[in-house]
């Protein structure tokens, strides 16, 4: 008896699945979700949660002045 094993079909790394909130209709992040610890609803890094070093320095300066 010949038994064939099914191979798992994995998505290529370059495949973009889209936004969960827009039901994968958006080709890029629309910044709709509220990221938790920098991770969006799709499970990827949320670009709208990232803070540059200049933004971080401004926040520190404002916190010190208050």
Backbone bond lengths (Angstrom), bond angles and torsions (degrees), N, CA, C in turn:
res aa  C-N    CA-C-N  psi(-1)  N-CA   C-N-CA  omega(-1)  CA-C   N-CA-C  phi
1 X - - - 1.439 - - 1.529 108.22 -
2 X 1.306 116.23 132.40 1.452 123.04 -179.24 1.525 109.06 -99.29
3 X 1.325 116.20 121.94 1.459 121.69 -179.87 1.524 108.46 -111.39
4 X 1.302 115.27 122.18 1.455 120.04 178.85 1.526 109.81 -99.73
5 X 1.304 115.82 137.64 1.462 120.98 177.57 1.523 108.56 -98.78
6 X 1.289 114.70 135.25 1.464 119.13 176.32 1.517 109.12 -79.90
7 X 1.291 115.28 135.83 1.457 118.68 175.78 1.520 108.81 -90.46
8 X 1.304 114.73 147.09 1.460 119.11 179.19 1.516 108.78 -74.99
9 X 1.307 115.78 134.49 1.449 120.02 176.40 1.516 107.83 -93.81
10 X 1.312 115.59 107.57 1.454 120.61 179.72 1.525 108.85 -98.87
11 X 1.297 114.95 146.68 1.453 119.98 177.20 1.521 109.60 -75.81
12 X 1.307 117.37 141.47 1.467 118.97 175.24 1.524 110.85 -63.49
13 X 1.324 116.78 154.21 1.456 120.74 -177.08 1.521 111.89 -65.19
14 X 1.319 117.62 -24.93 1.457 120.07 -177.33 1.526 112.56 -83.67
15 X 1.318 118.73 -3.42 1.453 122.09 -179.82 1.527 109.81 -74.85
16 X 1.320 116.62 130.98 1.455 121.65 178.02 1.516 108.22 -105.31
17 X 1.309 116.82 124.09 1.458 121.17 -176.19 1.518 113.71 -87.74
18 X 1.303 117.39 -17.74 1.460 119.99 178.49 1.511 112.88 92.34
19 X 1.313 113.71 -174.95 1.462 121.85 -176.42 1.528 110.65 -88.66
20 X 1.309 116.14 136.58 1.462 121.41 -179.98 1.528 110.72 -70.37
21 X 1.315 116.84 -38.04 1.457 121.14 -176.30 1.526 111.58 -69.54
22 X 1.336 117.18 -38.84 1.468 120.22 179.04 1.529 111.31 -87.89
23 X 1.298 116.33 11.53 1.474 123.44 179.33 1.522 111.98 57.11
24 X 1.335 114.56 43.94 1.465 123.73 174.27 1.523 112.93 63.50
25 X 1.322 117.46 22.29 1.463 119.91 178.37 1.523 112.03 -90.51
26 X 1.313 116.81 -15.92 1.459 120.68 -179.75 1.523 109.37 -95.29
27 X 1.313 115.38 134.03 1.466 119.61 -179.34 1.517 112.34 -80.03
28 X 1.310 117.03 -16.97 1.450 120.55 178.49 1.524 109.48 -137.89
29 X 1.303 115.52 171.17 1.466 120.52 -179.08 1.518 109.49 -66.64
30 X 1.318 117.16 127.57 1.463 122.31 178.93 1.523 112.29 -97.62
31 X 1.321 116.60 3.79 1.464 123.10 177.31 1.522 112.64 57.57
32 X 1.325 116.35 42.80 1.456 121.69 -178.43 1.533 111.11 -92.96
33 X 1.323 116.80 -38.03 1.467 120.22 -174.42 1.532 110.91 -76.09
34 X 1.304 115.13 163.56 1.459 122.13 174.42 1.520 106.77 -100.44
35 X 1.336 117.43 109.28 1.461 119.56 -176.81 1.525 112.39 -70.00
36 X 1.306 114.95 145.16 1.456 121.82 176.92 1.517 106.97 -113.90
37 X 1.322 116.42 115.87 1.468 123.61 -176.55 1.521 111.69 54.80
38 X 1.326 117.21 36.50 1.458 121.91 176.81 1.510 115.12 83.57
39 X 1.336 117.64 0.67 1.459 122.05 -179.97 1.519 108.66 -108.02
40 X 1.343 116.49 128.93 1.459 121.20 -179.40 1.521 111.98 -81.26
41 X 1.317 116.64 -177.16 1.464 122.07 -179.43 1.528 111.53 -66.95
42 X 1.327 116.84 -22.56 1.465 120.85 -179.50 1.523 111.81 -80.96
43 X 1.326 117.71 -11.29 1.455 120.84 179.74 1.517 113.20 94.71
44 X 1.320 116.93 0.18 1.464 120.80 178.57 1.522 109.67 -105.04
45 X 1.338 115.44 168.81 1.454 119.99 176.34 1.514 109.37 -60.87
46 X 1.295 116.14 132.29 1.460 121.25 -179.88 1.529 108.56 -89.74
47 X 1.326 118.25 119.48 1.467 119.40 -178.91 1.522 112.92 -64.44
48 X 1.332 117.91 -25.88 1.454 119.94 179.62 1.525 112.53 -81.91
49 X 1.324 117.57 -1.03 1.456 120.90 176.00 1.523 111.26 -100.59
50 X 1.318 116.83 -10.64 1.460 121.26 -178.37 1.525 109.93 -77.22
51 X 1.310 115.41 140.00 1.449 121.87 -179.55 1.527 107.79 -122.43
52 X 1.336 116.51 128.32 1.454 120.01 178.69 1.521 109.66 -75.71
53 X 1.310 116.86 168.45 1.470 119.47 -179.29 1.526 110.80 -67.19
54 X 1.337 117.27 -29.31 1.459 119.98 177.68 1.527 110.16 -69.54
55 X 1.343 117.22 -43.44 1.462 120.25 177.26 1.522 111.23 -63.28
56 X 1.334 116.95 -38.40 1.464 121.01 178.47 1.530 110.63 -65.52
57 X 1.333 117.31 -40.22 1.461 120.85 179.29 1.522 111.00 -66.51
58 X 1.324 117.51 -39.26 1.463 121.25 177.30 1.527 110.32 -63.33
59 X 1.319 117.37 -41.58 1.472 121.35 179.17 1.525 110.85 -64.21
60 X 1.330 117.22 -40.45 1.474 120.83 178.21 1.524 109.57 -64.85
61 X 1.319 116.39 -43.78 1.477 120.11 -179.70 1.528 111.20 -62.38
62 X 1.314 116.71 -42.06 1.460 120.12 179.70 1.529 111.30 -67.96
63 X 1.326 116.43 -36.26 1.468 119.91 178.89 1.522 110.68 -67.58
64 X 1.336 116.78 -35.35 1.470 120.04 179.64 1.521 111.63 -71.40
65 X 1.329 117.02 -33.38 1.459 120.43 -177.20 1.537 112.12 -76.58
66 X 1.317 117.32 -19.80 1.479 120.51 -179.52 1.485 112.52 -82.95
